[in-house]
Amino acid sequence: MITFHNPLHQGHAPVHEFFRGERVPCFEKPARVDYVEEALRARGHSMLAPDVDSSPVLAQVHAPRYLGFLQTAWQQWLALDPVANATVQPFPSVWPVRTLRSDVEPDNFVARLGLYSMDNGTPMAAGTWAAAKAGADAAASAAARVAQGDRAAFCCTRPPGHHAGPDFMGGYCFLNNAAVAAQALRNQGARRVALLDVDYHHGNGTQSIFYARDDVLFVSLHGDPRTEYPFYLGHADEVGEGKGTGYNLNLPLPAGTSAATWFEALEQAYTRIGGYQADALVISLGLDAFEGDPISRFALASADFTRLGERLARLGLPTVFVLEGGYAAAELGTNAVNVLDGFEQA
């Protein structure tokens, strides 16, 4: 399968995050993609550097003010104290919830960071913008190959993207790579695009981007938001709004869901996608449904990801795979390549 990797992903290497109130080493780390690339090479997959500039598509799925902030955020942080801040990760400490205003951008950097963040779990580093932008370029490149007639392409990148909304970052995500792929496919002639998110955590950012649209169907299997991150989106009664009413399907599942139950829910997703008559398919390929994932609670084994790939192939659609979550780093490569090999073998 054609695979685009992110040659700049290692520049996004924050040292720590906050998890359950504790400062811990980052779960979303460069080793994640290093393991996937190693597994890809071991099974004979070659990798290409991105060859499409995603900037025009980014402007369609993200707000200009947010993109402007993100592109210069590290420089803004350094400008406050070039010596001390070079080795300190910025974190937001205040957010404009409910009755607070979000239309006025504050002068204070930490307040601006809170304006564009949904959580304090998305640490930045010096190379964050370059890595995120190269990842979006990889997604646009994969979409271009599929739009030009290839059966499938894989975007192997980090940081992930599906929690990033029109004007906010969160859940390790800065730019929404799956949304970039879907929009790029639309721009290149796909009348309708189906976007299936199989990450353990609901793709709240992707849902928000397409919620009022009928040209992109969003379907997600994920942990029940009553107990699982991102908590505030992903319920079954969220079906879209305006033109998008009926084009958003959430299939929340309880923590501890077995592989058998997960695949039953997947059949519901397939039925909805099949009825949508899409011209192309984007998969937000989160692999944290794996039974050994340290921050997720489903029970899929590595062999189940081969089965997932086989089933996706039977949809018969040109397909872009975009890597999302999955934090059992050593097993991530096996699980990712199992999906791709299952798809190709089918």
C-alpha positions in Angstrom: 0.0 0.0 0.0 1.2 3.5 -0.8 2.3 5.0 2.5 3.2 8.6 3.3 5.2 9.2 6.4 6.0 12.3 8.4 9.8 13.1 8.2 9.4 15.8 10.8 7.4 14.0 13.4 10.3 13.5 15.8 10.5 17.3 16.2 7.3 17.1 18.2 8.7 15.5 21.4 7.3 17.1 24.5 8.8 15.4 27.6 5.8 15.2 30.0 2.1 15.6 30.3 -0.5 15.5 33.1 -2.4 12.2 33.6 -4.9 11.7 36.4 -3.4 14.6 38.2 0.2 13.4 38.0 3.1 14.6 35.8 4.1 11.6 33.7 6.2 11.0 30.6 4.2 11.6 27.4 2.2 8.7 26.1 2.1 10.3 22.6 5.8 10.0 21.8 8.0 9.7 18.7 8.6 6.0 19.4 5.0 5.3 18.4 5.6 6.1 14.7 9.1 4.7 14.8 7.6 1.3 15.7 5.0 1.6 12.9 7.6 2.5 10.3 9.8 -0.4 11.5 6.9 -2.8 11.0 6.0 -1.4 7.6 9.6 -1.9 6.4 9.7 -5.4 7.8 6.6 -6.4 5.8 7.9 -4.8 2.6 6.0 -1.5 2.6 7.9 1.5 1.3 7.3 5.1 2.6 7.1 8.3 0.7 7.6 11.9 1.9 4.6 14.2 1.5 4.4 15.8 -1.8 1.2 18.0 -1.4 1.0 21.2 0.5 -2.1 21.0 2.8 -2.3 24.8 3.4 -5.4 25.4 1.2 -7.3 22.5 2.8 -6.3 23.5 6.3 -7.9 26.8 5.7 -11.2 25.0 4.8 -11.3 22.9 8.0 -9.6 25.2 10.6 -10.2 28.8 11.5 -7.6 31.3 10.3 -7.1 32.7 13.8 -6.4 29.3 15.2 -4.0 28.4 12.5 -2.2 31.7 12.9 -1.8 31.1 16.7 -0.6 27.5 16.2 2.0 28.4 13.6 3.6 31.0 15.9 2.8 29.6 19.4 6.3 28.4 20.3 7.9 31.7 19.2 5.3 33.6 21.3 6.2 31.4 24.3 10.0 31.9 23.8 9.5 35.7 23.4 8.3 35.9 27.0 11.6 34.5 28.3 14.0 33.1 25.7 16.3 31.4 28.2 13.9 29.9 30.7 11.0 29.0 28.4 13.3 27.1 26.0 13.2 24.2 28.3 9.7 24.6 29.8 6.5 23.3 28.2 3.6 25.7 28.2 0.3 24.5 29.5 -3.0 26.4 29.7 -4.5 27.2 33.1 -7.8 28.9 32.1 -10.5 28.2 29.5 -13.4 30.4 28.2 -16.2 28.0 29.2 -19.9 28.8 28.9 -20.5 32.5 30.0 -16.9 33.6 29.4 -16.1 35.3 26.1 -14.1 33.6 23.3 -14.4 36.2 20.6 -11.7 38.5 22.0 -8.1 37.1 21.8 -6.3 37.9 25.1 -2.8 39.5 25.1 -1.6 37.1 27.7 0.0 34.0 26.1 -1.3 31.4 28.6 -4.8 32.8 28.2 -4.4 32.6 24.4 -3.3 29.0 24.8 -6.4 28.3 26.9 -8.6 30.0 24.2 -7.4 27.5 21.6 -7.2 24.3 23.9 -9.9 21.9 25.0 -7.6 20.4 27.7 -4.2 20.6 29.3 -3.2 17.3 27.8 -1.8 18.5 24.5 1.8 19.6 25.3 3.8 21.6 22.8 7.5 21.5 21.9 9.7 23.5 19.6 8.9 21.4 16.5 5.2 21.0 17.1 4.0 23.2 14.3 6.4 21.7 11.7 5.5 18.2 12.7 1.7 18.8 12.7 1.9 20.6 9.3 4.0 17.8 7.7 1.4 15.4 9.0 -1.4 17.3 7.4 0.7 17.4 4.2 1.0 13.6 4.4 -2.8 13.3 4.8 -3.4 15.5 1.8 -0.8 13.5 -0.2 -2.5 10.2 0.6 -5.9 11.7 -0.4 -4.4 12.9 -3.7 -3.2 9.5 -4.6 -6.6 7.9 -3.9 -8.3 10.7 -5.8 -6.0 9.9 -8.8 -7.1 6.3 -8.8 -5.1 4.3 -6.3 -7.2 1.8 -4.3 -5.8 2.9 -0.9 -3.1 4.9 0.8 -1.9 5.2 4.4 -0.9 8.3 6.2 1.6 7.2 8.9 2.1 10.3 11.1 2.0 11.9 14.5 0.8 13.9 16.3 -2.6 12.5 15.8 -5.5 14.8 14.7 -9.1 13.7 15.4 -9.5 15.7 18.6 -8.5 18.9 16.9 -11.6 21.0 16.0 -12.2 24.0 13.8 -10.5 26.3 16.3 -9.0 24.2 19.1 -6.4 21.6 19.9 -6.8 18.8 22.4 -6.1 15.1 23.1 -2.5 15.4 21.6 -4.0 16.7 18.4 -3.3 20.0 16.7 -4.4 19.7 13.0 -7.1 17.3 12.0 -5.5 15.0 9.5 -8.6 12.9 8.8 -10.6 16.0 8.1 -7.8 17.2 5.8 -8.0 13.9 3.9 -11.8 14.0 3.6 -11.9 17.7 2.5 -9.1 17.0 0.0 -11.1 14.1 -1.5 -14.1 16.4 -1.8 -12.0 19.1 -3.5 -10.8 16.5 -6.0 -14.1 15.3 -7.1 -15.6 12.9 -4.5 -19.3 13.8 -4.2 -19.6 12.2 -0.8 -17.0 11.0 1.6 -17.6 8.6 4.5 -15.3 9.0 7.5 -15.1 6.1 10.0 -13.3 6.7 13.3 -12.3 3.5 15.2 -10.1 5.1 17.8 -11.0 4.3 21.4 -11.6 8.0 22.1 -14.4 9.8 20.2 -13.2 12.0 17.4 -14.9 15.1 18.7 -12.9 17.5 16.5 -13.8 15.7 13.3 -17.5 15.6 14.4 -17.4 19.3 15.1 -15.9 20.1 11.7 -18.5 18.2 9.7 -21.5 18.3 12.0 -23.6 20.6 9.8 -22.6 19.1 6.5 -24.2 16.3 4.4 -21.2 15.7 2.1 -19.1 14.0 4.7 -20.7 11.2 6.8 -19.0 10.8 10.2 -19.3 7.5 12.0 -17.5 6.7 15.2 -17.0 3.7 17.5 -15.6 4.7 20.9 -15.7 4.5 24.6 -18.8 5.9 26.3 -18.2 9.6 26.9 -20.0 9.3 30.3 -16.8 7.7 31.5 -14.2 8.1 28.8 -12.3 11.0 27.3 -13.2 13.4 25.7 -16.3 13.2 27.9 -18.3 16.1 26.4 -19.1 14.7 23.0 -19.7 11.3 21.4 -23.2 10.5 22.6 -25.6 8.5 20.5 -28.1 11.3 20.3 -25.7 13.5 18.3 -26.9 13.1 14.8 -25.9 16.3 13.1 -27.6 19.6 12.6 -29.0 21.7 9.7 -28.0 20.1 6.4 -25.9 17.6 8.4 -28.9 16.1 10.3 -28.7 12.4 9.9 -25.1 12.4 8.8 -23.4 11.8 12.1 -23.5 8.4 13.8 -22.0 7.7 17.2 -21.7 4.2 18.6 -20.5 4.5 22.2 -19.5 1.3 23.9 -18.8 0.7 27.6 -15.3 0.2 29.0 -14.3 -3.5 28.8 -16.1 -4.1 25.6 -15.1 -7.5 24.0 -13.9 -7.9 20.5 -17.1 -9.7 19.6 -19.3 -6.8 20.8 -17.0 -4.3 19.1 -17.3 -6.0 15.7 -21.1 -6.1 16.1 -21.1 -2.4 16.5 -18.8 -2.2 13.5 -21.4 -3.9 11.4 -23.8 -1.1 12.3 -21.2 1.4 11.0 -20.8 -0.6 7.8 -24.5 -0.6 7.2 -24.8 3.1 7.6 -21.7 3.7 5.3 -23.1 1.3 2.7 -26.4 3.2 2.6 -24.6 6.6 2.2 -23.3 5.7 -1.3 -19.9 7.4 -0.7 -17.3 7.9 -3.4 -14.4 7.5 -1.0 -13.7 6.4 2.6 -11.4 7.9 5.2 -10.4 5.8 8.3 -9.3 7.5 11.4 -7.1 4.5 12.4 -6.8 4.7 16.1 -5.4 1.5 17.4 -6.0 2.0 21.1 -8.9 -0.4 21.1 -6.1 -2.9 21.6 -6.3 -5.0 24.8 -2.8 -3.9 26.0 -3.3 -0.1 25.6 -2.3 1.7 28.7 -5.0 4.5 28.6 -7.9 2.7 26.9 -10.2 -0.2 27.9 -11.4 -2.3 25.0 -10.2 -5.8 24.3 -9.1 -6.3 20.7 -6.2 -8.6 20.1 -3.6 -8.0 17.4 -5.2 -10.6 15.1 -8.5 -8.6 15.3 -6.9 -5.7 13.5 -6.3 -8.0 10.5 -10.0 -8.9 10.6 -10.8 -5.1 10.7 -8.7 -4.5 7.6 -10.4 -7.4 5.7 -13.8 -6.1 6.6 -13.0 -2.5 5.5 -11.8 -3.8 2.2 -15.2 -5.4 1.6 -16.8 -1.9 1.6 -15.2 -1.6 -1.9 -14.4 2.1 -1.6 -11.2 4.0 -2.4 -9.7 4.4 1.1 -7.4 6.7 3.0 -6.1 5.4 6.3 -4.9 8.1 8.8 -3.0 7.0 11.9 -4.6 8.3 15.1 -4.1 7.0 18.7 -2.6 3.8 20.1 -0.3 4.0 23.1 1.0 0.5 23.5 3.9 1.7 21.4 5.8 -1.5 20.9 2.6 -3.3 19.6 1.4 -0.3 17.6 3.4 -1.3 14.5 2.1 -4.8 14.4 -1.5 -3.7 14.9 -1.2 -1.0 12.2 0.3 -3.2 9.6 -2.2 -6.0 10.4 -5.0 -3.6 9.3 -3.2 -2.7 6.1 -2.3 -6.3 5.3 -5.8 -7.5 6.0 -7.2 -4.8 3.7 -4.8 -5.8 0.9 -5.2 -9.5 1.3 -9.0 -9.2 1.1 
